[in-house]
Amino acid sequence: MKRITDHQNADDVECVLVDERTPRSGMENMQIDERLLENGASRRVPIVRIYRWKEPTISLGYFQPADVEVEDRWAACPRVRRLSGGGAILHDREITYSVVIPSSHELHRDPYSLYARIHRAIIHQISIFGGKARLRSDAPFEKTEEGFLCFLRRDPNDVVSDVSHEEYMIASADPAKIVGSAQRRRRGTVLQHGSLLMRSSELGREIPGICDLYPEFDATGFESSLGKAICESLELHRICQVNSEEVEEFRNVVR
C-alpha cells in the first residue's frame, strides 16, 4: 500500500484506506461517517475507514426513539444516533469499519451484495488468525428483530462464531454473533458500517467477542490486516492508506 506522499499522480488509486488507531468519541465517529457519506457524490473512489471508540457508548439505530429507556448499567453511557437502522449497539471493546461507495462507482449498483463480500472477507481473516466464523445464513435459523441490542438479534447477514452462547456463558444454543453491519444510502452513495466485537464489555458480559471465544486469537494481526482485506473483497487493489488528518487533504487530490 502507498501513503499519500507516494502519489505523484493519484489517478491509479482505487481505494482510500483510513485506519484510525486513536479512539474517538461516539459523536466524532458518527460525524465522520456522515461527512464521508455526504461527500460521496463528489468522489470517484471508495473509502474504507477502520476506527475505535474512546469510551463505552450506546449508538441508537436511525429509527429507534431518542428517549428509549435503557438498563441501569448503560444509563451513564453517552448516546449517539447512527445513520443506519437496526437495534442499539454497545460500542466498547470492538473495531468498527465503514465503507463509502460513491454514486459514480459501479459497486453502488448492487449495495446488498456488499454485505456478503465484506463479511466473507472478515470470516476469512478470522480463520487466518485463529478463530472460526460463518454467515448466519449458512445454516437454518429464525430471523428476529426483537430486543434492544443489535447483537441479540438475528439477521442472515450476521457473522457468527462456531462457538455457541451456551458454550460461552448463556443458556442459548444460538451461535455467538461477532459482526453486524447495516447500510444507509443517500443520492446514490452507499455507506455500510459494522461492528466487530473483539472482547466483551464490562457493561455487556453476556455478549462475547472473538477473543473471548478463541483465547489464542491473534487480535493484533487481525486488526493490522482488516482494512486491506475489506478493500480487496471489493476488488479494490490499488490502495492508498492515509491517517485521519490526511483525509481532507487527500479528498482534494482523489475525486
C-alpha positions, 0 to 999 in steps of 0.5 A: 500500500502507498501513503499519500506522499507516494502519489505523484499522480493519484489517478491509479488509486482505487481505494482510500484506506483510513485506519484510525488507531486513536479512539474517538468519541461516539459523536466524532465517529458518527460525524465522520461517517456522515461527512464521508457519506455526504461527500460521496457524490463528489468522489470517484473512489471508495473509502474504507475507514477502520476506527475505535471508540474512546469510551463505552457508548450506546449508538441508537439505530436511525429509527429507534426513539431518542428517549428509549429507556435503557438498563441501569448499567448503560444509563451513564453511557453517552448516546449517539444516533447512527445513520443506519437502522437496526437495534442499539449497539454497545460500542466498547471493546470492538473495531468498527469499519465503514465503507463509502461507495460513491454514486459514480462507482459501479459497486453502488449498483448492487449495495446488498451484495456488499454485505456478503463480500465484506463479511466473507472477507472478515470470516476469512481473516478470522480463520487466518488468525485463529478463530472460526466464523460463518454467515448466519445464513449458512445454516437454518435459523429464525430471523428476529428483530426483537430486543434492544441490542443489535447483537441479540438479534438475528439477521442472515447477514450476521457473522457468527462464531462456531462457538455457541452462547451456551458454550460461552456463558448463556443458556442459548444454543444460538451461535455467538454473533461477532459482526453486524453491519447495516447500510444507509444510502443517500443520492446514490452513495452507499455507506455500510458500517459494522461492528466487530466485537473483539472482547466483551464489555464490562457493561455487556458480559453476556455478549462475547467477542472473538477473543473471548471465544478463541483465547489464542486469537491473534487480535493484533494481526487481525486488526493490522490486516482488516482494512486491506482485506475489506478493500480487496473483497471489493476488488479494490487493489490499488490502495492508498492508506492515509491517517485521519488528518490526511483525509481532507487533504487527500479528498482534494487530490482523489475525486 
